[in-house]
Amino acid sequence: MYVILDKNLNRVGMLTVNGGFGTCPFWGDSVSIQIADQSNSPTLDDQSESFNAADPNANTKNWNHVLSSIYVPYGYPETGEIVQGSHLAYKDETNNHWYVMRLTDIKDVIDVSGTHYKSCVGVNLAIWDLIHTKLDDLKAPMASCEDAFRALLAKTSWTIGTVEETGGTASITFSKSENAQAKLQALCQTYDCEIDAYMEFDSAGQPTTKTFDIVHELGVDDGVPVTYGDELVSMERVSTDENLFTRLYPYNSNGDGIEDVNNGVPYVENVEANDEYNTRIVGVDGPKFLEGSITSKSIENHGALRDWAKGILAKFDHPRINYAIQISSNFQAGLGDHIRIKDMEMLPKAAVDARVIQKTISQADPTQNQAIVGEFATVNVVTPGLIVKLQNQMNGRVQQLIDDIKNGRKVASVHLVTPTGANWTMQEDSKTVIAKVFVDSVNLTTYLSNAAFIWQKIDPITGIHDTDWETKHDGDGAEIALDDGDIGTITCKINGAYLKSQAEIINQGNYQQVWSYNFKNFNKDPWGEGIHNAPQYVHLDEDNGFLIFSSGYNNDAKNTKQRGPTSDTKYHRFTLAGKYMDSMVLQGGGHGSSFGYRFVDGMPEIWTTIQTKSDGDFLGHVKYQPNTVVKLGDKSVINMCKLKNFKRISVDFEHGWVLAVAASNGAVEVTSMDNVKAGKWTPTYKFNTSDYDFKQWNSDYVDGDHELQSNDIYFPYVFMNAGHFNNKDERLSLCINIVTESLVFRHSDTPKMLPDSLIVDPATDASMPFEPETIAFYPNNGSPYLLQGFDYHRTNDTGSGTSDSLATLWKTDLTMRDDSGDVTTYDETANDNTTDGADSVDEEGET
């Protein structure tokens, strides 16, 4: 069915396949929609420096949506509505969206039989509108994906619906000589996103909203199978080796190669691919390779340059393949869907897991429905932090270990741990068991999805599986909770098929500044003191329009009696626009290096350690009191539980966990909020920073030590950073899964990762202090980011040789690895790539 809309998008008629009461028949309709061109010949010049080696077929991203034909006979009232400026709307059953096609060409035809009819073609109304929209001049050096598309659509009536920030920030330029449609295609490539342009209608069938969705991937990732003889009617496999290379020479912008980090060899190569695909006469031709070169504009580090080249080579060391498949009319394939194709009769056999990049549909003749399946090379934005992102990938040893497991060269072992001991006590009604997976003593648990962990309970006498119990714990992942009365032998097998190449969280490295404070400004607190101490920790409250930061307070404003007998903290609030609001002094609050925060009854509530002179330390919380000195013993400070020593506190209010880090020795502890509220500090999880090559610097600096700065928790993840203002130690940011004690990411932070316009002279990094302060995780409604604070000096704009001292905040996008398509299967060979996995807490036997 197609709904006829006039030039003002009013409903004026309907077309149906067979006609009927109040409708007009049609035939020969064909609608084509795509997110990528079926192009098999990408060139090396097309390649982004932010490569995605998971897209090996390398088609070209390009959104298009056309009505290539439809025929409407004369003799019906509706035929008269098919005129220049008319539209046809249809519903796509795969996503329940209505699409409006602007009719661009209408022909009146009389065929040889004397039949009169109209022949029409059209295009998605969004394309029509954008083609006829000229842009205004615009330059935005750090535009987000959403900002760029809002600017693109500003002069149209199209609005943004769903939006996913998929590509960080980019420098974009709009010119009056461009039309909006051409720029849209460029933005899709720049931000590595896909779009869907459709219309929404009210209950009366009248259009209400023109909507643009901007997402990372259209479609669903269910991996739906289609098999020849069933859903698969016909298939054509197209391959080409026009741009096939087996050896690449990489260079940076300075013309440097990689010899110094690549055993004196200036190239990367794939010998096996060259033997398979290169044409040469054995004994006549030498060891000739299919050679090409690539140049990076932003990667200077030679090791990172080599790794980038390896990723590019993986896209070009084999022929590119696409599949044109014709599927049965009862099989629905949506644009962007992941599907699996199986045909064991084709030579070589076809077993493809790919995406629908184009599809053609016909309502009049569903036998003409066709889908093009393949992958395409996304052109990602190159951020200033690219080199750091590449350097900070989990070290090469981890990636090598993963490859060794998958290739059968190494075997993983599983250790089962019970944090509260292996024996039940009278007080326990449940017990936690955690599986940790090691290869060569390296904890790789973060690289496994929940589906990898297959928990089994076996009767030790009969050997019979408790299938009900095993089903109950299907998908629990690395941690399960045993109920009181669970008796038997508990083992965990690992399905190696769910070993991932990426950890649970991927740091995108696209640093975006959200706040900056110059210590030379003239802000003063209510007691007349200038606000010039470094913000040790900042909470960004975007919902309520301000931020609050803490600083150590060591001096006493004249005659105010602010200082207490121990180390105190000052808190300051600023609007997000940078305007000073108010301050509070918390006696005994310490240096202020981290604190828990939530907004309660119209005011911040702060959770932190309170240090007393005579009664020791305790974990407490206090409602923020503007322009007030909160003294030790004040009734507004709620004492929740005693602490053995001063700890840096973070709180995950969403999941109910409290983190404490001891800067004195690097001890990390996590307990539940229920324990804290009950007056007990009873850690459920513990580790030490030294377990992750993070040795705490206590007094005199020793090479390899780290100055611990701040911490945060978003269960099960703990975030920490380090770095002394004198630049002696490496400035780090870490993420650790507290449950599995697996290192998720470890980044080295340097001034060069930030946009050059904000640090005037990054070359003098060694002489300009650059100190990490805040680190915090923000869920951000499913689009999480890491908030980091840095204090540093930069050359004064006056050019006098003096420097400004700045405190800044930066957001970095985080991607939570998507394991939603993984399904646990009870395969008796699931642990073929592991040892038994039955190590208990005492390292012998089974739990």
C-alpha positions, -999 to 999 in steps of 0.1 A, spaced: 0 0 0 11 35 -8 -6 67 6 -9 96 -19 0 130 -4 -3 163 -22 24 190 -23 14 201 12 16 165 25 -22 162 29 -36 128 24 -56 126 -9 -57 90 -19 -44 54 -17 -28 29 -40 -31 -9 -33 -18 -39 -52 -52 -51 -64 -72 -19 -61 -105 -21 -44 -130 1 -28 -117 37 -26 -83 28 -39 -63 26 -71 -42 -3 -82 -5 -1 -91 22 -24 -104 60 -25 -111 70 -7 -79 106 -9 -68 121 10 -38 159 9 -32 175 20 1 211 18 11 237 28 37 267 19 16 276 16 -21 284 -18 -34 319 -7 -42 347 -33 -42 376 -10 -50 386 12 -21 420 28 -24 447 33 1 440 70 -1 405 64 12 417 49 45 411 67 78 438 68 104 412 55 129 409 22 111 383 -5 118 398 -38 109 365 -55 115 351 -41 83 372 -61 58 350 -58 27 355 -21 26 325 -8 7 319 30 6 294 45 31 267 63 13 230 69 23 204 69 -5 167 61 -8 149 61 -42 116 50 -57 130 38 -90 96 28 -105 59 26 -100 30 24 -125 -5 38 -119 -33 32 -145 -57 58 -158 -94 57 -150 -93 62 -113 -99 94 -92 -65 88 -75 -47 89 -108 -55 126 -110 -37 132 -77 -4 119 -92 10 152 -104 42 172 -101 48 179 -65 29 148 -52 43 123 -27 38 86 -20 42 73 16 48 36 25 55 17 57 86 -5 62 75 -34 83 110 -41 95 112 -9 116 76 4 115 87 37 100 67 56 73 88 69 45 76 97 22 89 97 -14 88 129 -34 78 122 -70 105 138 -92 96 124 -126 61 116 -139 55 102 -174 21 97 -191 24 66 -212 4 47 -238 19 13 -245 14 -9 -276 -18 -24 -262 -34 10 -258 -31 10 -220 -28 45 -205 -8 48 -172 15 70 -153 51 60 -147 68 76 -117 101 78 -100 109 95 -67 133 101 -38 131 103 -1 116 137 8 146 144 31 170 141 1 147 163 -20 146 189 8 184 188 14 193 190 -23 173 223 -24 189 237 8 220 259 6 242 261 36 254 292 54 291 297 60 301 280 93 333 269 110 333 247 141 367 234 153 352 209 179 317 200 167 299 170 181 279 147 158 246 161 171 258 198 168 269 192 132 236 176 121 216 203 139 235 229 119 230 210 87 192 208 93 188 243 107 172 257 75 149 228 70 118 215 89 135 182 97 141 175 134 165 151 151 150 122 168 173 95 182 209 106 182 240 87 193 273 104 196 294 80 176 324 99 164 337 123 190 343 158 178 356 171 145 364 203 128 337 210 103 333 237 77 300 246 58 303 267 27 276 287 9 286 269 -23 275 235 -8 241 220 -7 230 202 24 226 168 9 262 166 -3 273 177 32 252 151 48 271 123 31 304 138 44 291 140 79 280 104 79 316 95 71 332 119 94 312 108 124 309 72 115 272 72 117 241 61 98 208 79 93 172 72 89 148 99 76 111 92 80 79 108 89 54 104 118 17 106 113 -12 113 137 -43 91 142 -61 108 113 -33 99 89 -19 134 87 19 139 89 32 156 121 69 153 122 98 150 98 124 130 117 161 122 113 176 94 135 214 95 137 228 63 151 260 42 151 243 13 134 209 8 118 191 -25 120 195 -52 146 224 -75 155 205 -108 159 226 -127 134 195 -141 118 205 -171 95 193 -175 59 199 -208 42 198 -218 6 167 -237 -2 148 -221 26 148 -183 31 176 -179 5 162 -181 -30 193 -171 -50 227 -156 -43 255 -140 -63 289 -137 -49 310 -108 -63 347 -105 -56 375 -83 -69 412 -79 -63 417 -46 -81 432 -30 -50 448 -60 -33 481 -53 -15 503 -77 5 530 -53 16 526 -17 29 552 10 36 538 34 62 552 70 67 543 98 91 539 134 81 576 139 86 584 112 61 596 88 88 592 51 84 591 23 110 625 6 106 636 15 141 606 -4 157 603 -31 131 636 -49 131 650 -26 104 622 -34 80 603 -4 65 571 -23 57 545 -47 71 534 -76 50 513 -108 48 534 -136 33 505 -161 34 482 -137 15 510 -130 -10 515 -167 -17 478 -172 -22 469 -142 -43 501 -129 -61 509 -140 -96 545 -151 -102 564 -178 -120 582 -199 -95 619 -201 -102 617 -171 -125 601 -143 -105 617 -133 -72 597 -129 -40 577 -101 -54 549 -86 -32 519 -65 -41 532 -32 -27 516 1 -17 523 30 7 503 50 32 510 83 49 495 93 83 489 130 89 488 127 127 506 96 139 542 104 148 550 75 171 567 49 150 552 19 169 517 33 166 524 40 129 533 3 124 502 -9 142 480 14 121 496 0 89 489 -36 101 452 -27 105 451 -12 70 468 -42 55 442 -64 70 416 -47 48 436 -50 16 454 -83 18 425 -103 2 399 -99 -24 368 -79 -14 336 -99 -15 299 -89 -15 268 -111 -17 236 -101 -36 209 -124 -22 173 -128 -31 153 -139 -1 118 -153 1 89 -130 5 82 -142 41 117 -133 53 121 -97 65 155 -81 63 159 -46 76 185 -22 64 216 -26 86 206 -59 100 232 -85 108 224 -118 90 242 -150 85 242 -167 50 248 -204 47 252 -224 14 273 -255 17 270 -262 -21 287 -230 -33 325 -234 -40 341 -223 -18 313 -228 8 296 -196 18 292 -189 55 289 -152 59 281 -130 89 276 -95 75 251 -66 73 224 -56 49 240 -26 32 214 -22 4 179 -36 -2 153 -35 -29 116 -41 -21 85 -44 -43 50 -46 -28 35 -56 -61 60 -84 -68 78 -96 -36 98 -121 -57 119 -90 -68 130 -83 -32 167 -84 -29 194 -76 -3 230 -67 -8 251 -81 21 286 -70 29 306 -45 50 318 -11 44 348 10 54 337 37 78 357 69 77 361 79 113 370 113 126 407 117 134 408 132 169 438 150 184 442 121 208 445 94 182 482 87 188 475 83 225 445 61 218 467 38 197 495 38 223 471 31 251 455 0 236 460 -28 261 496 -37 257 507 -58 228 512 -88 250 475 -90 258 466 -89 221 492 -115 213 479 -138 241 443 -135 227 456 -145 192 476 -174 208 445 -187 225 423 -185 194 450 -202 173 455 -229 199 491 -220 208 482 -213 245 457 -226 270 438 -205 294 432 -215 330 402 -208 352 405 -200 389 374 -200 411 375 -177 441 351 -172 470 358 -138 485 342 -147 519 359 -181 521 350 -216 510 331 -227 541 296 -216 550 289 -199 583 257 -197 603 252 -160 593 255 -166 555 225 -173 533 244 -169 501 280 -171 489 297 -155 459 319 -174 435 340 -156 410 357 -171 379 389 -155 368 406 -165 335 444 -164 332 469 -169 304 505 -168 313 495 -152 346 477 -124 328 441 -119 338 421 -118 306 386 -120 321 376 -85 309 379 -99 273 352 -125 278 315 -118 275 290 -132 300 281 -160 276 316 -174 278 311 -186 314 293 -219 316 286 -228 352 280 -265 361 270 -283 393 275 -320 394 266 -345 421 300 -357 434 286 -393 439 264 -399 408 281 -375 384 247 -362 373 244 -325 363 219 -303 381 204 -289 349 179 -267 367 207 -250 386 228 -246 355 199 -230 336 193 -207 365 229 -194 362 229 -192 324 243 -158 314 254 -149 350 289 -143 337 320 -144 358 302 -141 392 275 -162 406 257 -163 440 252 -197 456 221 -202 477 222 -217 512 219 -254 505 237 -256 472 256 -288 475 278 -304 449 308 -298 427 308 -263 411 329 -258 380 331 -232 353 339 -239 317 349 -213 292 335 -211 257 364 -196 238 341 -185 210 332 -155 232 368 -143 237 368 -107 224 395 -86 209 384 -56 230 379 -52 268 346 -44 284 350 -6 281 367 11 252 381 46 258 376 66 226 403 91 234 384 121 220 391 147 247 365 175 247 369 204 270 339 213 291 353 238 316 384 259 322 394 281 352 424 305 352 439 308 387 448 344 379 412 356 379 398 377 408 371 354 422 370 356 460 351 335 485 328 350 512 357 352 536 377 374 512 402 348 500 411 343 464 400 310 448 433 299 435 440 264 450 438 236 425 405 217 422 414 183 436 381 168 426 351 181 406 316 168 403 298 180 372 260 184 378 247 191 344 211 184 354 212 214 379 235 236 359 266 238 381 298 221 392 313 217 426 350 212 434 371 206 465 405 220 474 427 214 504 425 243 529 456 250 549 455 287 558 429 307 579 414 338 566 420 366 591 398 365 622 374 339 607 383 308 628 377 286 598 405 262 604 399 231 625 425 210 643 430 187 613 432 189 575 403 208 561 385 211 528 369 240 509 342 234 484 333 259 457 304 260 432 305 275 398 278 276 371 287 257 339 292 290 322 320 298 347 303 322 371 312 318 408 283 309 431 293 301 467 317 281 490 317 259 521 345 249 545 343 214 559 366 209 588 384 176 588 376 170 552 412 165 542 428 173 508 396 168 489 410 144 463 376 126 458 342 126 473 307 110 467 281 133 454 243 133 449 217 160 447 191 157 475 162 181 483 176 209 462 211 208 475 243 188 470 251 160 496 287 151 500 301 118 512 337 119 524 361 109 551 361 132 582 393 134 601 392 141 638 420 148 662 409 126 691 383 102 677 400 89 646 385 90 611 349 82 600 329 81 568 302 107 569 280 128 547 269 164 549 244 186 531 261 214 513 257 247 532 265 278 511 290 302 526 292 283 558 320 268 580 309 233 590 329 226 621 339 193 636 311 178 656 285 198 638 251 180 639 247 184 602 276 159 596 262 124 597 287 99 611 280 65 593 310 42 602 345 42 616 375 39 593 409 26 603 427 54 585 420 83 561 406 70 528 396 87 496 359 80 491 338 75 460 302 63 459 281 45 433 246 55 444 230 37 414 242 3 424 248 8 461 286 5 465 312 26 483 349 27 473 378 37 496 414 41 485 443 46 509 468 69 493 493 59 519 497 23 506 475 19 476 449 -3 493 416 -4 475 384 -16 492 348 -17 481 318 -24 504 280 -20 501 261 11 512 240 -12 534 272 -21 554 281 16 557 246 26 568 247 -2 594 279 13 608 303 -13 595 332 -10 570 333 -46 558 350 -48 524 334 -72 498 362 -67 473 399 -57 478 430 -52 458 462 -31 458 472 -6 431 506 -23 429 488 -53 414 485 -33 382 520 -18 380 507 13 399 531 17 428 521 45 451 547 73 456 549 80 493 579 102 500 610 104 479 604 97 443 617 64 429 616 57 391 584 39 383 564 52 412 531 70 407 514 98 426 478 87 433 453 115 426 416 106 425 392 77 422 356 68 413 334 37 411 306 26 388 301 -10 398 319 -32 389 344 -7 375 369 13 396 386 43 380 419 58 393 444 83 380 479 94 389 506 119 381 527 144 401 528 181 392 566 179 387 561 155 357 585 129 371 561 100 370 539 87 342 505 103 343 480 75 342 443 67 341 431 32 349 399 12 348 397 -21 368 368 -46 371 367 -49 408 348 -83 406 372 -101 383 402 -79 392 409 -76 355 425 -45 340 401 -29 315 422 -1 303 454 17 312 461 51 295 491 74 296 479 110 296 500 137 281 494 174 272 498 164 235 465 145 236 446 178 241 438 201 212 469 222 203 449 254 205 445 250 242 481 243 251 502 268 232 535 251 235 531 213 241 568 208 230 578 221 264 559 194 283 589 186 304 591 221 319 554 229 321 535 212 350 507 189 338 489 173 367 459 150 366 432 157 392 396 145 388 386 112 373 350 102 373 325 80 353 292 94 341 265 70 327 250 99 308 217 80 299 235 52 280 262 74 264 289 72 291 319 94 294 350 97 315 354 131 332 390 141 337 405 172 353 440 185 345 459 214 360 487 228 338 506 259 328 505 273 293 524 301 277 508 334 284 491 348 253 510 381 257 541 364 246 561 377 275 574 343 285 552 341 315 526 314 319 490 310 330 480 284 355 448 266 345 424 240 358 404 223 331 378 195 327 376 172 298 350 146 287 361 114 269 335 91 253 334 55 265 319 26 246 306 -3 266 313 -34 245 280 -48 231 277 -85 240 239 -85 236 241 -109 207 260 -136 226 240 -166 238 253 -192 262 253 -227 248 260 -258 268 288 -273 247 306 -302 263 337 -291 245 334 -255 256 366 -256 276 388 -270 248 409 -239 250 411 -239 288 422 -261 316 395 -277 338 386 -245 354 379 -261 388 406 -244 408 392 -235 442 402 -208 466 430 -230 479 442 -236 444 434 -273 446 404 -295 437 369 -281 430 347 -257 449 
